Every structure is written in structure tokens, then in C-alpha cells.
Amino acid sequence: MGGKMEDRLLRLKEVLEIIPVSRATWYRGVWAGFYPQPKKHGRSSLWRMSDLQKLIVENQENRTKPASSGIAP
């Protein structure tokens, strides 16, 4: 396996268990480019686990950056 985790495909219900937002908020975020685009499988929309993990890591990194006041010292 080479140490790489299997990249599972998740249905919306599973996505919303990981990213706790409403269905409408999720789809608005997808449309706006804040959340990853789904992979279509027939009529189903599926998201890759790796895309969600990347989103979580990026959000955690943004939270740990110090806020800038916009005022020069």
C-alpha cells in the first residue's frame, strides 16, 4: 500500500458529519469555491476524503495565523 490512505468517496450526509454546516450552506460554499467540487457518479455527488482533509488543514492553518490590525507600527 505504500503508506497512503485510501481516498474514500463520501456522500453529502457523511461530508456534513465531518464539516458541520447545513446542506444549503455546503452547496453555497461549493458554488462559491470555498468547498471542494463533487465528483459526479450518475446522479450522485461524491466528495473525496482527501479534499475534505485538505480543507480542514487549510482552515486550521488560517486560524493559527495572527490577526493583522492593518495599522503599521
C-alpha positions as CSV (number, residue, x, y, z in Angstrom):
1,M,0.0,0.0,0.0
2,G,3.0,2.4,0.4
3,G,1.5,4.0,3.5
4,K,-1.0,6.0,1.5
5,M,-4.6,6.1,2.9
6,E,-7.3,5.0,0.6
7,D,-9.1,8.1,-0.9
8,R,-12.7,7.3,0.0
9,L,-15.6,8.9,-1.7
10,L,-18.2,10.4,0.6
11,R,-21.9,11.2,0.2
12,L,-23.2,14.5,1.3
13,K,-24.5,13.0,4.6
14,E,-21.0,11.9,5.5
15,V,-19.5,15.2,4.4
16,L,-21.8,17.1,6.7
17,E,-20.9,14.8,9.7
18,I,-17.3,16.0,9.1
19,I,-18.0,19.6,8.2
20,P,-20.9,20.6,10.4
21,V,-22.8,23.1,8.2
22,S,-26.3,22.9,6.7
23,R,-26.9,21.3,3.3
24,A,-27.7,24.7,1.8
25,T,-24.6,26.3,3.3
26,W,-22.4,23.5,2.0
27,Y,-23.8,23.8,-1.6
28,R,-23.4,27.7,-1.5
29,G,-19.8,27.1,-0.4
30,V,-19.2,24.7,-3.2
31,W,-20.7,27.1,-5.7
32,A,-18.6,30.0,-4.3
33,G,-15.4,27.9,-4.4
34,F,-14.9,27.7,-0.6
35,Y,-15.6,24.0,-0.5
36,P,-14.4,21.3,-2.9
37,Q,-16.3,20.4,-6.0
38,P,-18.0,17.0,-6.0
39,K,-17.2,14.1,-8.3
40,K,-20.4,13.1,-10.2
41,H,-21.3,9.4,-10.3
42,G,-24.5,9.1,-12.2
43,R,-26.9,11.4,-10.3
44,S,-24.9,11.2,-7.1
45,S,-22.4,13.8,-5.9
46,L,-19.5,12.4,-4.1
47,W,-16.5,14.1,-2.4
48,R,-13.0,12.8,-1.9
49,M,-11.9,12.4,1.7
50,S,-8.5,13.9,0.8
51,D,-10.2,17.1,-0.4
52,L,-12.0,17.4,2.9
53,Q,-8.9,16.7,4.9
54,K,-7.1,19.4,2.9
55,L,-9.9,21.9,3.6
56,I,-9.7,21.1,7.3
57,V,-5.9,21.6,7.4
58,E,-6.1,24.8,5.5
59,N,-8.7,26.2,7.9
60,Q,-6.7,25.2,10.9
61,E,-3.6,26.9,9.5
62,N,-5.6,30.1,8.8
63,R,-6.9,30.1,12.4
64,T,-3.3,29.9,13.8
65,K,-2.1,32.9,11.9
66,P,-2.0,36.1,14.0
67,A,-4.6,38.6,13.0
68,S,-3.3,41.8,11.4
69,S,-4.8,45.0,12.6
70,G,-3.9,46.7,9.3
71,I,-2.2,49.5,11.2
72,A,1.5,50.0,10.6
73,P,3.7,50.2,13.8
